[in-house]
């Protein structure tokens, strides 16, 4: 979310409210990616890693 909106004093415009409402979808997408990275960060290209030996 842009700092101009996040740090804005006072009320949001309709457009700014729409942008603020996207933060849950963006956060969910980032957390899905982060969870995969956490789960697979010990995998190796040669298949010797874990947990799935990918």
Residue frames as qw, qx, qy, qz and C-alpha x, y, z in Angstrom:
[[0.000, 0.891, 0.455, 0.000, 0.00, 0.00, 0.00],
 [0.398, 0.598, -0.044, 0.694, 1.41, 3.41, -0.90],
 [0.375, -0.222, -0.474, 0.765, 2.79, 5.48, 1.96],
 [0.130, -0.183, -0.124, -0.967, 0.69, 8.41, 0.75],
 [0.634, -0.392, -0.438, -0.503, -2.42, 6.46, 1.72],
 [0.712, -0.259, -0.589, 0.281, -1.05, 4.60, 4.73],
 [0.409, -0.212, -0.349, 0.816, 0.27, 7.76, 6.40],
 [0.059, -0.483, -0.337, -0.806, -2.49, 10.10, 5.26],
 [0.046, 0.203, 0.613, -0.762, -4.10, 12.14, 8.03],
 [0.470, 0.250, 0.058, -0.844, -7.84, 12.47, 7.79],
 [0.783, 0.271, 0.454, -0.327, -10.38, 10.61, 5.70],
 [0.381, -0.098, 0.764, 0.511, -9.78, 8.49, 2.63],
 [0.469, 0.315, -0.278, -0.776, -11.30, 9.16, -0.76],
 [0.910, 0.158, 0.177, -0.341, -13.43, 6.45, -2.42],
 [0.727, 0.547, -0.410, 0.058, -10.44, 5.48, -4.58],
 [0.048, 0.554, -0.719, 0.417, -8.16, 5.25, -1.54],
 [0.708, -0.172, 0.493, -0.476, -10.69, 3.05, 0.26],
 [0.920, 0.338, -0.090, -0.177, -10.67, 0.69, -2.73],
 [0.493, 0.585, -0.587, 0.264, -6.88, 0.50, -2.57],
 [0.309, -0.451, 0.662, -0.512, -6.92, -0.10, 1.21],
 [0.862, -0.009, 0.281, -0.422, -9.37, -2.97, 0.75],
 [0.809, 0.446, -0.380, -0.043, -6.90, -4.80, -1.52],
 [0.043, -0.658, 0.694, -0.289, -4.41, -5.33, 1.32],
 [0.754, -0.194, 0.552, -0.299, -6.04, -8.56, 2.47],
 [0.903, 0.420, 0.071, -0.053, -5.81, -10.17, -0.97],
 [0.424, 0.748, -0.456, 0.229, -2.22, -9.02, -1.44],
 [0.347, -0.570, 0.657, -0.351, -1.25, -10.23, 2.04],
 [0.894, 0.011, 0.388, -0.225, -2.86, -13.61, 1.43],
 [0.804, 0.573, -0.143, 0.063, -0.94, -14.05, -1.83],
 [0.182, 0.736, -0.570, 0.317, 2.36, -13.14, -0.19],
 [0.562, -0.417, 0.620, -0.355, 1.78, -15.51, 2.73],
 [0.954, 0.211, 0.166, -0.136, 0.97, -18.39, 0.36],
 [0.644, 0.646, -0.342, 0.225, 4.29, -17.86, -1.41],
 [0.116, -0.674, 0.599, -0.416, 6.14, -17.45, 1.90],
 [0.813, -0.250, 0.429, -0.305, 4.69, -20.70, 3.25],
 [0.927, 0.367, -0.042, 0.059, 6.01, -22.63, 0.23],
 [0.362, 0.718, -0.463, 0.373, 9.45, -21.06, 0.66],
 [0.443, -0.559, 0.559, -0.423, 9.48, -21.99, 4.37],
 [0.928, -0.039, 0.297, -0.221, 8.42, -25.55, 3.65],
 [0.907, 0.376, 0.070, 0.173, 10.84, -26.24, 0.79],
 [0.073, 0.943, -0.323, 0.040, 13.92, -24.18, 1.67],
 [0.480, -0.528, 0.695, 0.085, 16.04, -27.31, 2.34],
 [0.869, 0.385, 0.309, -0.013, 15.23, -29.00, -0.98],
 [0.280, -0.568, 0.547, 0.547, 18.14, -29.47, -3.41],
 [0.561, 0.530, -0.344, -0.535, 18.32, -29.73, -7.19],
 [0.301, 0.326, -0.890, -0.103, 19.86, -33.21, -6.95],
 [0.741, -0.298, -0.455, -0.393, 16.94, -34.57, -4.90],
 [0.569, -0.012, -0.681, 0.460, 18.93, -34.99, -1.69],
 [0.121, -0.305, 0.287, -0.900, 17.09, -32.31, 0.25],
 [0.153, -0.407, -0.873, 0.222, 14.13, -32.54, 2.55],
 [0.588, -0.102, 0.683, -0.422, 11.26, -32.80, 3.36],
 [0.823, 0.388, 0.251, -0.330, 10.19, -34.20, -0.03],
 [0.554, -0.252, 0.628, 0.484, 13.49, -34.87, -1.85],
 [0.548, 0.764, 0.229, -0.255, 12.26, -32.84, -4.82]]
